[in-house]
């Protein structure tokens, strides 16, 4: 491990609980800018992770950390060394470099917005908090979170941290929201691990009007099935539950590291190596999509599969889907024309599943549309049915293929496009499970129109 040079810009010290006990400037200033105190819990996310790792493994670690102080991006090289004396133990921190740069316009905000939208769609618990992080409303359909909801409803007006356990955190709660965002937590009665997302509401001070709280599980909830099923069915179910999370974590790490290299955040790099990293990241994303599709395939083909119908607004779902895929479209110079934000198109369906279908339809439209073209998403409804049409300017689909594209592993007659051939099959199965349908209308050379329909009333 390379060591920090003798040119030390700042020093700091943590205690056995990973609290920042003392720190020189400019590290102390960054600690406060990130919502922390001195002494207090480390508010700088990457530094906190590095300290925890060094202490738990009893290793000297040195690497680059990045942070945002509210105005500028900070990049620093730090070394963390565990120590243990007669009466105290912790880590010493040395800062060797400190670079300040203006934030990249739009890019980081767009990426953060996409992460928030994805976590919102994946979350199995949504709550609204006041500025003191006290629970105002809570909603979840997850079976293993129902006891949590009952405890919250029986004791209203408390902070959300009173109802969960945050491993390794011995500090008074609730902490500053920046310290809790993306923290891991445990919920009594749930066998799953949960990641916390806190989305601040209010300007110019984030959180001045409260927060949105999401809980995202580390794995899907699966009921214990009938143990008298055939051995083959049991093996398939076990693979779907166990293999997907095992693969997802290392692949996600590969993608994250490749993106760091591609964007040259770790330092200067020749263009050809940046291109190699982009290929690695793209291949990783393809593997993740395959994992997602195979997991979904197992779910929708399971006996007794059903969705959780709810009253939704298709305008909201369409805009979220287009927002998540906005950067992908921009890379091809494609514009997505969406319905106005102030319009409404009520329907009945499971929000998460409708979003999944629309992400697939818009994603396919982007994949098969030429550079600089336009994709339109139109909404319509009558007394019984609401519909979303995704219209592209791609090469179109001939009559013979239009029935086949909804079959398993059919890829619109193309190869090497990065698709799994399961997206449209899964999407139609989901649409029909929600009481609707998914159809296509197209002519060769004239683009394609995919129409998702959903019932307007739950009784229909």
C-alpha positions as CSV (number, residue, x, y, z in Angstrom):
1,X,0.0,0.0,0.0
2,X,1.4,3.4,-1.0
3,X,1.8,5.8,1.8
4,X,0.8,9.5,2.0
5,X,3.8,11.7,1.4
6,X,5.4,13.8,4.0
7,X,3.5,16.9,2.7
8,X,0.4,16.6,4.9
9,X,-2.3,19.2,4.4
10,X,-4.5,18.2,7.3
11,X,-4.8,15.6,10.1
12,X,-7.7,14.2,11.9
13,X,-8.5,11.5,14.5
14,X,-11.5,9.2,15.1
15,X,-12.5,7.2,18.1
16,X,-13.6,3.6,18.5
17,X,-17.2,4.5,17.4
18,X,-15.9,6.1,14.2
19,X,-16.7,9.6,15.4
20,X,-14.5,12.4,14.2
21,X,-12.9,13.6,17.4
22,X,-10.7,16.3,15.9
23,X,-9.8,17.6,12.5
24,X,-7.7,20.4,10.9
25,X,-9.0,22.7,8.2
26,X,-10.1,22.2,5.5
27,X,-11.4,18.8,6.6
28,X,-13.2,20.3,9.5
29,X,-15.0,22.7,7.3
30,X,-16.1,19.9,4.9
31,X,-17.4,17.9,7.9
32,X,-19.6,20.8,8.8
33,X,-20.7,21.5,5.2
34,X,-21.8,17.9,4.9
35,X,-24.1,18.3,8.0
36,X,-21.7,16.9,10.7
37,X,-20.3,18.3,13.8
38,X,-16.9,18.3,15.6
39,X,-16.8,16.1,17.5
40,X,-19.5,14.0,15.8
41,X,-20.3,11.2,13.4
42,X,-18.3,11.4,10.1
43,X,-20.6,13.2,7.7
44,X,-18.3,12.7,4.6
45,X,-19.7,9.5,3.1
46,X,-16.6,8.1,1.4
47,X,-14.4,9.0,4.3
48,X,-16.8,7.3,6.7
49,X,-16.8,4.1,4.6
50,X,-13.0,4.2,4.4
51,X,-12.6,4.6,8.2
52,X,-15.0,1.8,8.9
53,X,-13.2,-0.5,6.6
54,X,-9.7,0.3,7.9
55,X,-10.8,-0.1,11.6
56,X,-12.8,-3.3,11.0
57,X,-10.0,-4.9,9.0
58,X,-7.2,-3.3,11.1
59,X,-5.4,-2.2,7.9
60,X,-3.7,1.0,6.7
61,X,-5.8,2.2,3.7
62,X,-5.1,5.1,1.4
63,X,-7.2,6.3,-1.5
64,X,-9.1,9.2,-3.1
65,X,-12.3,10.4,-1.6
66,X,-14.9,12.7,-3.2
67,X,-17.5,14.9,-1.6
68,X,-19.7,17.9,-2.3
69,X,-19.7,20.9,0.1
70,X,-22.8,22.5,-1.2
71,X,-20.9,24.7,-3.7
72,X,-17.9,22.8,-5.0
73,X,-16.7,19.3,-5.6
74,X,-13.9,18.2,-3.3
75,X,-11.3,15.5,-4.3
76,X,-8.7,14.5,-1.7
77,X,-6.2,11.8,-1.2
78,X,-6.3,10.5,2.4
79,X,-4.6,7.8,4.4
80,X,-6.4,6.1,7.3
81,X,-4.3,4.2,9.9
82,X,-5.9,2.3,12.8
83,X,-4.3,2.8,16.2
84,X,-4.8,1.3,19.7
85,X,-3.4,2.8,22.9
86,X,-3.8,2.0,26.6
87,X,-7.0,4.1,27.0
88,X,-8.2,4.7,23.5
89,X,-8.4,3.3,20.0
90,X,-9.6,4.6,16.6
91,X,-8.0,5.8,13.4
92,X,-5.6,8.6,12.4
93,X,-6.4,10.4,9.2
94,X,-3.9,12.3,7.0
95,X,-4.9,14.4,4.0
96,X,-2.2,14.7,1.3
97,X,-4.0,16.4,-1.6
98,X,-7.1,18.7,-1.7
99,X,-8.6,19.8,-5.0
100,X,-11.6,22.0,-5.4
101,X,-13.6,22.2,-8.6
102,X,-16.9,23.5,-9.8
103,X,-19.7,21.0,-10.0
104,X,-20.4,19.5,-13.4
105,X,-23.4,21.4,-14.8
106,X,-26.4,19.2,-14.9
107,X,-24.7,15.8,-15.1
108,X,-24.5,15.0,-11.4
109,X,-28.0,16.4,-10.7
110,X,-29.4,14.3,-13.6
111,X,-27.6,11.2,-12.3
112,X,-28.9,11.8,-8.7
113,X,-32.5,12.4,-10.1
114,X,-32.3,9.1,-11.9
115,X,-31.1,7.2,-8.8
116,X,-33.9,8.8,-6.8
117,X,-36.5,7.8,-9.4
118,X,-35.2,4.2,-9.6
119,X,-35.2,3.9,-5.8
120,X,-38.7,5.3,-5.7
121,X,-39.8,2.6,-8.1
122,X,-38.0,-0.1,-6.2
123,X,-38.9,1.0,-2.7
124,X,-41.4,-1.2,-0.8
125,X,-42.1,1.4,1.9
126,X,-42.8,5.1,1.2
127,X,-43.3,7.6,4.0
128,X,-43.5,11.4,4.3
129,X,-41.6,13.0,7.1
130,X,-41.6,16.5,8.6
131,X,-38.4,18.6,8.9
132,X,-37.6,16.8,12.2
133,X,-37.9,13.4,10.4
134,X,-41.1,12.5,12.3
135,X,-43.5,10.3,10.3
136,X,-46.5,12.0,8.8
137,X,-47.8,9.2,6.5
138,X,-46.6,5.7,5.7
139,X,-47.5,3.3,3.0
140,X,-46.4,-0.2,2.2
141,X,-47.8,-3.4,0.7
142,X,-44.9,-5.6,1.8
143,X,-46.0,-8.4,4.0
144,X,-42.9,-8.4,6.3
145,X,-43.4,-4.6,7.0
146,X,-47.0,-4.8,8.2
147,X,-46.0,-5.1,11.8
148,X,-43.8,-2.0,11.4
149,X,-46.8,0.0,10.1
150,X,-48.9,-1.1,13.0
151,X,-46.2,0.1,15.5
152,X,-46.0,3.4,13.7
153,X,-49.8,3.9,13.7
154,X,-50.0,2.9,17.4
155,X,-47.4,5.5,18.4
156,X,-47.7,8.5,16.0
157,X,-45.5,11.6,16.0
158,X,-42.2,9.8,16.5
159,X,-39.1,10.0,14.3
160,X,-38.8,7.1,11.9
161,X,-35.5,6.0,13.4
162,X,-37.4,5.0,16.6
163,X,-38.9,2.1,14.6
164,X,-35.9,0.6,12.9
165,X,-32.4,-0.5,13.9
166,X,-29.3,0.9,12.3
167,X,-26.5,-1.5,12.9
168,X,-23.3,0.0,14.3
169,X,-24.9,3.4,15.0
170,X,-24.7,4.3,18.7
171,X,-25.4,8.0,18.2
172,X,-28.5,9.9,19.2
173,X,-31.2,9.8,16.6
174,X,-32.2,11.1,14.2
175,X,-28.9,12.2,12.8
176,X,-28.5,14.7,10.0
177,X,-30.3,13.4,7.0
178,X,-27.1,13.3,4.9
179,X,-25.7,10.7,7.4
180,X,-28.8,8.5,7.2
181,X,-29.3,8.6,3.4
182,X,-28.2,5.2,2.0
183,X,-27.6,3.8,5.4
184,X,-28.5,0.1,6.1
185,X,-31.2,-0.7,8.6
186,X,-33.1,-3.7,10.0
187,X,-36.8,-3.9,10.7
188,X,-38.2,-6.1,13.5
189,X,-40.2,-8.8,11.9
190,X,-38.5,-8.6,8.5
191,X,-35.8,-11.1,7.5
192,X,-34.6,-8.8,4.8
193,X,-31.9,-6.0,5.0
194,X,-33.0,-2.5,4.0
195,X,-31.4,0.5,2.5
196,X,-32.7,3.9,3.5
197,X,-33.2,6.7,1.0
198,X,-34.0,10.2,2.4
199,X,-35.1,12.7,-0.3
200,X,-35.1,16.3,1.1
201,X,-38.0,18.6,0.2
202,X,-37.7,22.4,0.2
203,X,-35.6,25.2,-1.2
204,X,-33.1,26.8,-0.7
205,X,-32.5,24.6,2.5
206,X,-32.9,20.9,1.6
207,X,-35.3,19.3,4.1
208,X,-36.9,22.6,5.3
209,X,-40.3,21.2,4.2
210,X,-39.6,17.7,5.2
211,X,-38.4,14.5,3.5
212,X,-39.6,11.5,1.5
213,X,-38.4,8.2,3.1
214,X,-37.9,5.1,0.9
215,X,-37.0,1.6,2.2
216,X,-35.4,-0.5,-0.5
217,X,-34.9,-4.2,0.2
218,X,-31.7,-6.2,-0.6
219,X,-33.9,-8.9,-2.2
220,X,-37.4,-9.5,-3.3
221,X,-39.9,-10.9,-0.8
222,X,-40.7,-14.5,-1.5
223,X,-43.3,-16.5,0.4
224,X,-42.3,-20.0,1.5
225,X,-44.0,-22.1,-1.1
226,X,-45.6,-25.5,-0.8
227,X,-42.7,-27.8,0.0
228,X,-44.5,-30.6,-1.8
229,X,-43.8,-29.0,-5.2
230,X,-41.6,-31.0,-7.5
231,X,-37.9,-31.0,-7.0
232,X,-37.4,-29.2,-10.3
233,X,-39.7,-26.3,-9.3
234,X,-38.0,-26.0,-5.9
235,X,-34.5,-25.8,-7.5
236,X,-35.7,-23.1,-9.9
237,X,-37.2,-21.0,-7.1
238,X,-34.1,-21.3,-5.1
239,X,-32.0,-20.2,-8.0
240,X,-34.2,-17.2,-8.5
241,X,-34.0,-16.1,-4.9
242,X,-30.4,-16.8,-4.2
243,X,-28.5,-16.4,-7.4
244,X,-29.8,-13.0,-8.5
245,X,-28.6,-11.0,-5.3
246,X,-25.3,-12.9,-5.4
247,X,-24.6,-11.8,-9.0
248,X,-26.1,-8.3,-8.7
249,X,-23.6,-7.0,-6.1
250,X,-20.3,-7.8,-7.9
251,X,-21.7,-6.8,-11.3
252,X,-22.9,-3.5,-9.9
253,X,-19.4,-2.9,-8.4
254,X,-17.9,-3.7,-11.8
255,X,-20.2,-1.1,-13.5
256,X,-19.4,1.5,-10.8
257,X,-15.7,1.1,-11.2
258,X,-15.8,1.1,-15.0
259,X,-17.9,4.3,-14.9
260,X,-15.3,5.9,-12.6
261,X,-12.6,5.0,-15.1
262,X,-14.6,6.1,-18.1
263,X,-15.4,9.5,-16.7
264,X,-11.7,9.9,-15.6
265,X,-12.7,10.8,-12.1
266,X,-9.8,8.8,-10.8
267,X,-7.3,10.8,-12.9
268,X,-6.1,11.4,-16.5
269,X,-6.5,8.5,-18.8
270,X,-5.9,7.9,-22.5
271,X,-9.1,8.0,-24.6
272,X,-8.8,4.4,-25.8
273,X,-8.8,3.1,-22.2
274,X,-11.8,5.3,-21.4
275,X,-13.5,3.6,-24.3
276,X,-12.6,0.2,-23.0
277,X,-14.1,1.1,-19.6
278,X,-17.3,2.3,-21.4
279,X,-17.5,-1.2,-23.1
280,X,-17.1,-2.9,-19.7
281,X,-19.8,-0.7,-18.1
282,X,-22.2,-1.4,-21.0
283,X,-21.6,-5.2,-20.8
284,X,-22.2,-5.0,-17.0
285,X,-25.5,-3.2,-17.6
286,X,-26.5,-5.9,-20.1
287,X,-25.8,-8.6,-17.5
288,X,-27.9,-6.8,-14.9
289,X,-30.8,-6.5,-17.4
290,X,-30.5,-10.3,-18.1
291,X,-30.6,-11.0,-14.3
292,X,-33.7,-8.7,-13.9
293,X,-35.5,-10.3,-16.9
294,X,-34.8,-13.9,-15.7
295,X,-36.0,-13.0,-12.2
296,X,-39.1,-11.4,-13.5
297,X,-39.7,-14.4,-15.8
298,X,-39.7,-16.7,-12.8
299,X,-42.2,-14.5,-10.9
300,X,-44.7,-14.0,-13.7
301,X,-44.8,-17.7,-14.6
302,X,-45.3,-18.8,-11.0
303,X,-48.6,-20.4,-10.2
304,X,-50.9,-17.8,-8.6
305,X,-49.0,-14.7,-9.8
306,X,-51.0,-11.6,-9.4
307,X,-50.4,-7.8,-9.2
308,X,-51.4,-5.3,-6.6
309,X,-53.9,-3.0,-8.3
310,X,-54.0,0.7,-7.2
311,X,-55.2,3.9,-8.6
312,X,-52.4,5.6,-10.5
313,X,-51.9,8.5,-12.9
314,X,-50.4,7.4,-16.2
315,X,-49.0,10.9,-16.7
316,X,-46.8,10.5,-13.6
317,X,-45.6,7.0,-14.6
318,X,-44.8,8.1,-18.1
319,X,-42.8,11.1,-17.0
320,X,-40.8,9.0,-14.5
321,X,-40.0,6.4,-17.1
322,X,-38.9,9.1,-19.6
323,X,-36.8,10.8,-16.9
324,X,-35.0,7.6,-16.1
325,X,-34.2,7.0,-19.8
326,X,-33.6,10.6,-20.6
327,X,-29.8,10.4,-20.7
328,X,-29.8,7.3,-22.9
329,X,-32.0,9.1,-25.3
330,X,-29.8,12.2,-25.3
331,X,-26.8,10.1,-26.2
332,X,-28.5,9.3,-29.5
333,X,-29.9,12.7,-30.0
334,X,-33.4,11.4,-29.5
335,X,-36.1,13.6,-28.0
336,X,-39.0,12.1,-26.0
337,X,-42.2,14.1,-26.3
338,X,-44.3,13.5,-23.2
339,X,-47.8,14.5,-22.0
340,X,-48.0,17.8,-20.2
341,X,-47.3,17.7,-16.5
342,X,-50.7,19.3,-15.6
343,X,-52.7,16.6,-17.5
344,X,-54.2,13.6,-15.8
345,X,-54.9,10.1,-17.0
346,X,-56.2,7.9,-14.1
347,X,-56.0,4.2,-14.4
348,X,-55.8,1.1,-12.2
349,X,-52.6,-0.9,-12.0
350,X,-49.6,-1.7,-9.9
351,X,-47.4,1.4,-10.1
352,X,-44.1,-0.5,-10.1
353,X,-45.2,-2.9,-12.8
354,X,-46.7,-0.2,-15.0
355,X,-43.4,1.7,-14.7
356,X,-41.5,-1.5,-15.7
357,X,-43.6,-2.0,-18.8
358,X,-43.2,1.7,-19.9
359,X,-39.4,1.5,-19.3
360,X,-39.3,-1.5,-21.6
361,X,-41.4,0.2,-24.3
362,X,-39.5,3.5,-24.2
363,X,-36.2,1.7,-23.9
364,X,-36.9,-0.4,-27.0
365,X,-38.0,2.7,-28.9
366,X,-34.7,4.4,-28.1
367,X,-32.7,1.2,-29.0
368,X,-34.4,0.8,-32.5
369,X,-34.8,4.5,-33.4
370,X,-32.3,6.3,-35.6
371,X,-30.1,9.2,-34.3
372,X,-31.8,12.5,-34.0
373,X,-35.3,11.1,-34.2
374,X,-38.3,11.6,-32.0
375,X,-40.3,9.3,-29.7
376,X,-43.9,10.4,-28.7
377,X,-45.8,9.1,-25.7
378,X,-49.5,9.7,-26.0
379,X,-52.2,9.0,-23.4
380,X,-55.9,8.5,-23.9
381,X,-58.9,7.1,-22.0
382,X,-62.6,6.3,-22.3
383,X,-65.1,5.2,-19.8
384,X,-63.4,1.8,-19.1
385,X,-59.9,1.8,-20.5
386,X,-56.8,4.1,-20.3
387,X,-54.0,3.7,-22.7
388,X,-50.4,4.8,-23.2
389,X,-49.0,4.7,-26.8
390,X,-45.2,4.7,-27.4
391,X,-44.6,5.8,-31.0
392,X,-41.1,5.7,-32.6
393,X,-39.6,6.5,-35.9
394,X,-37.6,3.2,-36.2
395,X,-37.5,0.7,-39.1
396,X,-40.9,-0.7,-38.3
397,X,-42.0,-4.4,-37.9
398,X,-43.5,-6.5,-40.6
399,X,-46.7,-8.4,-40.1
400,X,-45.0,-11.8,-39.7
401,X,-42.9,-10.5,-36.8
402,X,-45.6,-8.7,-34.9
403,X,-47.0,-11.8,-33.3
404,X,-43.6,-13.3,-32.7
405,X,-42.1,-10.4,-30.8
406,X,-44.2,-11.1,-27.7
407,X,-42.8,-14.6,-27.5
408,X,-39.8,-15.6,-25.2
409,X,-36.3,-14.8,-26.4
410,X,-37.6,-13.0,-29.6
411,X,-35.5,-9.9,-30.3
412,X,-37.4,-8.2,-33.2
413,X,-35.3,-10.2,-35.7
414,X,-32.1,-8.4,-34.7
415,X,-28.9,-9.8,-33.1
416,X,-26.3,-8.1,-31.1
417,X,-28.6,-5.3,-29.9
418,X,-28.1,-6.0,-26.2
419,X,-31.6,-7.2,-25.5
420,X,-32.6,-10.5,-23.8
421,X,-35.7,-11.2,-25.9
422,X,-37.8,-11.4,-22.7
423,X,-38.9,-7.7,-22.2
424,X,-42.0,-7.7,-24.4
425,X,-43.0,-11.2,-23.3
426,X,-42.8,-10.1,-19.7
427,X,-44.5,-6.7,-20.4
428,X,-47.5,-8.3,-22.1
429,X,-47.9,-10.9,-19.2
430,X,-47.8,-8.0,-16.7
431,X,-50.3,-5.9,-18.7
432,X,-52.7,-8.8,-18.8
433,X,-52.2,-9.6,-15.2
434,X,-53.3,-6.1,-14.4
435,X,-56.5,-6.5,-16.5
436,X,-55.1,-4.7,-19.6
437,X,-53.1,-5.7,-22.7
438,X,-50.1,-4.7,-24.8
439,X,-50.4,-4.6,-28.6
440,X,-48.3,-3.3,-31.5
441,X,-49.2,-1.6,-34.8
442,X,-46.5,-1.1,-37.4
443,X,-45.5,-1.1,-41.0
444,X,-42.0,-1.6,-42.4
445,X,-40.2,1.7,-42.7
446,X,-42.9,3.7,-40.8
447,X,-41.9,3.1,-37.2
448,X,-43.9,1.2,-34.5
449,X,-46.6,2.0,-32.0
450,X,-46.9,-0.1,-28.9
451,X,-50.1,0.5,-26.9
452,X,-50.4,-0.4,-23.2
453,X,-54.0,-0.5,-22.0
454,X,-55.2,-0.6,-18.4
455,X,-58.6,-0.6,-16.7
456,X,-60.0,2.7,-15.4
457,X,-62.1,1.1,-12.6
458,X,-61.0,-1.7,-10.4
459,X,-64.3,-3.4,-10.9
460,X,-63.7,-3.9,-14.6
